């Protein structure tokens, strides 16, 4: 039972009065809260009475903010990262950026970001109490993200991180339900679609013609096996089966030189290699300083992992400029592409070779066939639908068509 009583007192500043709401939660604990106006006390009584009756009342929710929940969740992730429990530095920083740039922004976090890429979003929900974090509050936050120009995919990821932070609060008994768990993000038709465009064979050939040494081998392997850059740098000689003619992909290296498993279980895969690619890898192995089974295929000068940012800055982008300059000098066209386009190129060749979609999904390491088709479905050869419908209708309209032909023949005979 929740009761409201009127409290009066006098001090040096004069006479005062307030309305005190008192209630008992499901565990038998007594609570009190003071209001300046009776209508506010009555409104809160209605709210807590309902929460107690359905078992969703949490005392700490009234004093704990979403910023507190975010801080607790990031601390949990940091602890797991430090213990090596499936949280990489890259993943931690990604989640931290989503939560601290959008959900609960802090000036401290913003100050750490480069000025050119600094994100300033003022529609966060840091100060919202967990007791007030309703589905509408989260939905309005989503709408502010979209209104600020945040894309569908990014908005989904931000809300996903927020949902996990609030679920952690639920686990800590700070709130009863997770209001972000069922919030959906929709966009305009086609918005957020990731249909890719692979570079042309001519452009890839022109770039490879300018590439030398390790860069050339890395590019050819990426363009034939479809490995991601993070997977490429984690490859060791034990992953190449020269007799079986295949490459095993089972790990990756993040931007902070941390080795981890693939993006998903489906990312662990075996990809067939051509005789030419195997021969080039054999030649590369014979020339390597270290070629034991656990040695990296493409190490840096110290035998460690390559840095992708340095690769792009010092090797790949200059290569694109050199290839473009050569094409201009020869009176030809060249369209520069990014490193990940080599993976798209490999997959486009598999599609061109008429490999089955499920096989391509396996070789690409996609978690679902739907993902493969959403990105590369437009590359598959389309059937001549008109011819197919004609062949189908021939069995349905055979008698009609035969009758029409007979009538036509009879008229010709007259």
C-alpha positions in Angstrom: 0.0 0.0 0.0 1.4 3.4 -1.0 0.3 6.4 1.1 0.7 10.1 0.7 1.0 12.4 3.7 1.3 16.2 4.0 4.4 17.4 5.9 4.7 21.0 7.3 7.6 22.7 8.9 8.9 26.2 9.7 12.4 27.6 9.5 14.1 30.9 9.1 13.0 31.2 5.6 9.3 30.8 6.5 6.6 28.1 6.5 7.0 25.1 4.1 5.0 22.1 3.1 5.6 19.0 1.1 3.9 15.7 0.2 5.6 12.5 1.2 5.0 9.2 -0.6 5.7 6.1 1.4 5.4 2.5 0.0 6.7 -1.0 0.5 8.3 -3.0 -2.3 7.8 -6.7 -3.0 10.6 -7.6 -0.7 9.0 -5.8 2.3 11.5 -2.8 2.2 10.0 0.6 3.0 10.6 3.6 0.7 9.9 7.3 1.0 10.1 10.1 -1.5 9.2 13.8 -1.1 7.4 16.0 -3.6 6.6 19.8 -3.7 3.2 19.2 -5.3 0.5 16.7 -4.4 -0.2 15.8 -8.1 3.4 14.8 -8.6 3.3 12.5 -5.5 0.0 11.0 -6.8 1.5 10.4 -10.3 4.5 8.7 -8.8 2.3 6.6 -6.5 0.5 5.3 -9.6 3.8 4.5 -11.2 5.4 2.7 -8.3 2.2 0.9 -7.4 2.1 -0.6 -10.9 5.8 -1.5 -10.8 5.5 -3.2 -7.4 2.4 -5.1 -8.6 4.1 -6.5 -11.7 7.4 -7.0 -10.1 9.4 -4.4 -12.1 10.2 -2.0 -9.3 13.9 -1.4 -8.6 14.8 1.1 -6.0 18.2 2.0 -7.5 16.6 2.7 -10.9 15.5 6.1 -9.6 19.0 7.2 -8.9 21.0 5.4 -11.5 21.4 7.0 -14.9 22.1 5.5 -18.3 25.5 7.1 -18.1 26.1 4.9 -15.0 24.9 1.8 -16.8 27.2 2.6 -19.7 30.2 3.1 -17.4 29.5 -0.2 -15.6 29.2 -2.1 -18.9 32.4 -0.6 -20.3 34.2 -1.6 -17.1 32.9 -5.1 -17.5 34.2 -5.2 -21.1 37.6 -3.8 -20.1 37.9 -6.5 -17.4 37.1 -9.2 -19.9 39.5 -7.7 -22.4 42.3 -7.7 -19.8 41.6 -11.3 -18.9 41.5 -12.3 -22.5 37.9 -13.4 -22.4 36.8 -13.0 -26.0 36.9 -9.2 -25.9 39.6 -7.7 -28.1 41.0 -4.2 -27.9 39.4 -3.4 -31.3 36.0 -4.6 -30.1 36.2 -2.7 -26.9 37.1 0.6 -28.6 34.4 0.1 -31.2 31.7 -0.3 -28.4 33.2 2.5 -26.4 33.0 4.8 -29.4 29.4 3.9 -30.1 28.4 4.5 -26.4 30.6 7.5 -25.7 30.0 9.3 -29.0 26.2 8.8 -29.1 24.5 7.2 -26.2 26.3 8.9 -23.3 28.8 11.3 -24.8 31.5 12.8 -22.6 33.9 15.7 -23.2 36.7 13.6 -22.0 36.1 11.0 -24.7 35.6 13.6 -27.4 38.9 15.3 -26.5 40.7 12.0 -27.2 39.4 12.0 -30.8 41.3 13.6 -33.7 39.6 16.9 -34.5 39.0 16.1 -38.1 37.1 12.9 -37.3 35.6 14.0 -33.9 31.9 13.2 -33.5 29.7 15.8 -31.8 26.2 14.4 -31.2 24.0 16.3 -28.7 21.1 13.9 -28.7 22.4 11.5 -26.1 20.5 10.1 -23.1 23.3 10.2 -20.4 21.1 11.8 -17.7 18.0 9.6 -18.2 17.3 7.6 -15.0 16.9 3.9 -15.5 13.4 4.1 -14.0 12.5 6.5 -16.8 14.2 4.6 -19.6 11.1 3.4 -21.4 10.8 2.0 -24.9 9.6 5.5 -26.0 12.7 7.1 -24.7 14.9 4.7 -26.6 12.8 5.0 -29.7 13.1 8.8 -29.6 16.8 8.5 -29.2 16.9 6.3 -32.3 14.9 8.9 -34.2 17.4 11.6 -33.2 20.2 9.4 -34.5 18.5 9.0 -37.8 17.6 12.7 -38.0 21.3 13.6 -37.4 22.2 11.5 -40.5 23.4 8.4 -38.8 22.9 5.5 -41.2 20.7 2.5 -40.7 23.5 0.0 -40.0 25.4 2.3 -37.6 22.2 3.1 -35.8 21.5 -0.6 -35.3 25.0 -1.1 -34.0 24.7 1.8 -31.5 21.3 0.5 -30.3 22.8 -3.0 -30.0 25.6 -1.8 -27.7 23.0 0.2 -25.7 20.9 -2.9 -25.4 23.8 -4.9 -24.1 24.7 -2.2 -21.6 21.1 -2.1 -20.3 20.9 -5.9 -20.2 24.0 -5.8 -17.9 22.0 -3.4 -15.7 19.2 -5.9 -15.7 21.7 -8.5 -14.6 22.8 -6.3 -11.8 19.2 -5.8 -10.6 19.2 -2.1 -11.5 16.2 -2.5 -13.8 13.7 -5.2 -14.4 13.4 -5.2 -18.2 15.6 -4.0 -21.1 13.6 -1.3 -23.0 16.1 -1.3 -25.9 15.8 -5.0 -26.7 12.9 -4.7 -29.1 13.6 -1.3 -30.7 13.8 -1.7 -34.5 15.6 0.5 -37.0 14.1 0.8 -40.5 15.2 3.0 -43.4 14.1 3.9 -46.9 13.9 1.1 -49.4 17.4 0.1 -50.3 19.0 2.2 -47.6 21.8 0.4 -45.8 22.1 -2.2 -48.6 25.6 -3.4 -49.2 25.5 -4.6 -52.8 29.2 -4.4 -53.8 30.9 -3.5 -57.0 34.0 -5.5 -57.7 36.9 -3.9 -59.6 37.3 -5.0 -63.2 39.8 -7.6 -64.3 41.7 -4.9 -66.3 42.0 -2.7 -63.2 43.3 -5.5 -61.0 45.7 -6.6 -63.7 47.0 -3.1 -64.1 47.6 -2.7 -60.3 49.3 -6.1 -60.1 51.6 -5.2 -62.9 52.9 -2.4 -60.8 53.1 -4.4 -57.6 56.4 -6.0 -56.5 57.6 -8.4 -53.8 55.5 -9.1 -50.8 52.8 -6.7 -51.8 52.3 -8.5 -55.1 52.0 -11.9 -53.4 49.6 -10.5 -50.8 47.4 -8.9 -53.4 47.3 -12.0 -55.6 46.4 -14.2 -52.6 43.7 -11.8 -51.5 42.3 -11.6 -55.1 42.2 -15.4 -55.5 41.3 -16.7 -52.0 39.0 -13.8 -50.9 40.7 -13.4 -47.5 40.2 -10.2 -45.5 43.2 -8.1 -44.6 42.9 -9.0 -40.9 42.9 -12.7 -41.9 45.8 -12.3 -44.3 48.1 -11.0 -41.7 47.3 -13.9 -39.3 48.2 -16.6 -41.9 51.0 -19.0 -41.0 52.7 -21.6 -43.1 50.7 -24.3 -41.3 47.6 -22.9 -43.0 48.8 -23.7 -46.5 48.3 -27.4 -47.5 50.4 -27.6 -50.7 49.5 -31.2 -51.4 45.8 -30.7 -50.8 45.9 -27.4 -52.6 44.0 -25.3 -50.1 44.3 -22.5 -47.6 42.8 -22.7 -44.1 41.6 -19.5 -42.5 41.0 -19.7 -38.8 42.1 -16.4 -37.2 42.6 -12.7 -37.7 44.7 -9.8 -36.4 43.0 -6.6 -35.3 44.1 -3.0 -35.7 46.0 -3.2 -32.3 48.0 -6.3 -33.3 45.9 -8.6 -31.2 45.4 -12.1 -32.6 41.9 -13.5 -32.3 39.4 -16.0 -33.9 37.6 -15.2 -37.1 34.6 -12.8 -37.1 32.2 -15.8 -36.8 32.3 -19.5 -36.6 31.6 -19.6 -40.4 34.8 -17.6 -40.9 36.8 -20.8 -40.2 37.1 -22.3 -43.6 39.2 -24.0 -46.3 39.6 -22.3 -49.6 41.0 -24.1 -52.7 44.0 -22.5 -54.3 45.0 -22.6 -57.9 48.2 -24.3 -59.1 49.7 -20.9 -60.0 48.9 -19.5 -56.5 50.4 -22.5 -54.8 53.5 -22.2 -57.0 53.9 -18.6 -56.0 53.5 -19.4 -52.3 56.1 -22.2 -52.6 58.5 -19.8 -54.2 57.8 -17.2 -51.5 58.3 -19.8 -48.8 61.6 -20.9 -50.2 62.9 -17.3 -50.1 61.6 -16.6 -46.6 64.0 -16.1 -43.7 61.7 -18.2 -41.4 59.3 -20.8 -42.9 58.5 -23.1 -40.0 54.9 -24.2 -39.6 54.1 -21.5 -37.0 55.9 -18.7 -38.8 53.9 -15.9 -40.4 53.6 -16.0 -44.2 53.8 -12.2 -44.3 55.7 -10.9 -41.3 57.0 -7.4 -40.8 60.8 -6.8 -40.5 60.8 -8.0 -36.9 58.8 -11.1 -37.6 55.6 -9.7 -36.1 52.2 -8.8 -37.6 52.0 -6.3 -40.4 50.2 -3.0 -39.7 47.4 -2.5 -42.2 47.3 1.3 -41.9 51.0 1.4 -42.7 50.5 -0.9 -45.6 47.8 1.3 -47.1 49.9 4.5 -46.6 53.3 3.3 -47.7 52.4 0.6 -50.3 48.9 0.3 -51.5 47.8 3.9 -52.1 51.1 4.8 -53.8 50.6 1.7 -56.0 47.1 3.0 -57.0 48.6 6.3 -58.0 51.4 4.6 -60.0 48.9 2.4 -61.8 46.7 5.4 -62.6 49.7 7.4 -63.9 50.8 4.4 -66.1 47.3 4.1 -67.5 47.2 7.8 -68.3 50.5 7.6 -70.0 49.3 4.6 -72.1 46.0 6.3 -73.0 44.0 3.9 -70.9 41.5 4.2 -68.1 42.1 3.0 -64.6 39.7 3.1 -61.7 41.5 2.9 -58.3 40.0 0.5 -55.7 40.5 -0.1 -52.0 42.2 -3.2 -50.5 38.9 -4.9 -49.5 37.8 -4.8 -53.1 40.3 -7.6 -53.7 38.0 -9.8 -51.6 35.0 -8.6 -53.7 37.0 -9.4 -56.8 37.7 -13.0 -55.7 34.1 -13.6 -54.9 33.0 -12.1 -58.2 35.3 -14.6 -60.0 33.7 -17.5 -58.1 30.3 -16.3 -59.2 31.5 -15.9 -62.8 32.7 -19.5 -62.6 29.2 -20.7 -61.7 30.0 -21.9 -58.3 26.9 -22.6 -56.2 25.8 -19.8 -53.8 26.2 -22.1 -50.8 29.8 -22.9 -51.9 30.6 -19.2 -52.3 29.1 -18.5 -48.9 31.4 -21.2 -47.4 34.6 -20.0 -49.3 33.8 -16.3 -48.3 33.2 -17.2 -44.6 29.9 -15.5 -44.5 27.7 -16.4 -41.5 24.6 -16.8 -43.6 23.6 -17.4 -47.2 21.3 -14.4 -46.9 24.4 -12.2 -46.2 26.1 -13.5 -49.4 23.0 -12.9 -51.5 22.3 -9.5 -50.1 25.8 -8.3 -51.1 26.6 -10.3 -54.2 23.2 -11.6 -55.4 23.1 -9.1 -58.2 26.3 -10.6 -59.7 24.8 -14.0 -60.2 23.7 -14.8 -63.8 19.9 -14.1 -64.2 17.8 -16.6 -66.1 15.8 -15.5 -69.1 12.5 -15.3 -67.3 10.5 -14.8 -70.4 11.8 -18.1 -71.9 11.2 -19.9 -68.6 7.6 -18.7 -68.4 7.1 -19.8 -72.1 8.3 -23.3 -71.3 6.1 -23.5 -68.2 3.0 -22.2 -70.1 3.5 -24.8 -72.9 2.3 -27.5 -70.6 -0.7 -25.4 -69.4 -1.8 -24.1 -72.7 -0.8 -26.9 -75.0 -4.3 -27.7 -76.1 -5.2 -24.1 -76.6 -2.1 -23.5 -78.7 -2.6 -26.7 -80.7 -6.2 -25.7 -81.4 -5.2 -22.2 -82.5 -2.5 -23.6 -84.8 -5.1 -26.0 -86.4 -7.5 -23.2 -87.0 -4.7 -21.2 -88.6 -3.8 -24.1 -90.9 -7.4 -24.5 -91.9 -7.7 -20.9 -92.9 -4.6 -21.1 -95.0 -6.1 -24.1 -96.8 -9.2 -22.3 -97.8 
